[in-house]
Amino acid sequence: MYKEPTIFRKVSTVFGTYGEGPGEASIARLVGPQDSSTMGAYLARFNGRSVPWTVRYDEVIACIEGEFRLRVGPTLYVLNPGDVIWIPKDTELAYDGADSLVFIAIAPVDWRNLPQQETAQM
């Protein structure tokens, strides 16, 4: 089935609050399971809010603006505009940043619908 490409304009992208605690973090979901059977895509902003998470999918993050920080165990990865990081499935981490805007791509997009044992074997 043919689908037209979709353009997401920065000026009209709607962000919702992401995580809890001090600072700010927000996310805009661009491509989800309703759009693609294989990948998801997001824009996210981080400014002083640490958001812990365990990824249940492979994830790629590209820093667009500011300084993005990713903590995995004792290691802190710092990305600046143009830097890209790949995060393997089942990584425990915390997202953070200083006035950062990042692009996030994940696969598989339907990770929530997969049986837990299947996601553990991927």
URRAGI-V51400 format. One record per pair of residues at least 12 apart in sequence whose ideal C-beta (glycine too) atoms are under 7 Angstrom apart, sorted by the first residue. I is the first residue (numbers start at 0). J is the second residue. If there is no record, write none. Layout:
# URRAGI-V51400
[[I J] [I J]]
This chain:
# URRAGI-V51400
[[7 29] [12 27] [12 42] [13 27] [14 26] [14 27] [14 44] [17 43] [17 50] [18 48] [18 50] [20 48] [20 49] [21 47] [21 48] [22 46] [22 47] [22 48] [23 46] [23 47] [23 48] [24 44] [24 45] [24 48] [24 50] [25 43] [25 44] [26 41] [26 43] [27 41] [27 42] [28 41] [29 41] [29 42] [31 108] [32 108] [32 109] [35 108] [37 106] [37 107] [37 108] [38 104] [38 105] [38 106] [38 108] [39 104] [39 105] [39 108] [40 103] [40 104] [41 103] [42 100] [42 102] [43 101] [43 103] [44 99] [44 100] [45 67] [45 94] [45 95] [45 96] [45 99] [46 96] [46 97] [46 98] [47 97] [48 95] [49 93] [49 95] [50 93] [50 94] [51 93] [52 92] [52 94] [53 89] [53 90] [53 91] [54 86] [54 88] [54 89] [54 90] [54 92] [55 88] [55 110] [55 118] [56 88] [56 105] [56 106] [56 107] [56 110] [57 87] [57 88] [57 105] [57 106] [58 86] [58 103] [58 105] [59 83] [59 85] [59 104] [60 83] [60 84] [60 86] [60 101] [60 103] [61 83] [61 101] [61 102] [62 78] [62 79] [62 80] [62 81] [62 82] [62 99] [62 101] [63 80] [63 100] [63 101] [63 102] [64 80] [64 98] [64 99] [64 100] [65 96] [65 97] [65 98] [65 99] [65 100] [66 79] [66 96] [66 97] [66 99] [67 96] [67 99] [67 101] [68 95] [68 96] [69 84] [69 92] [69 94] [70 92] [70 93] [70 95] [71 90] [71 92] [88 121]]
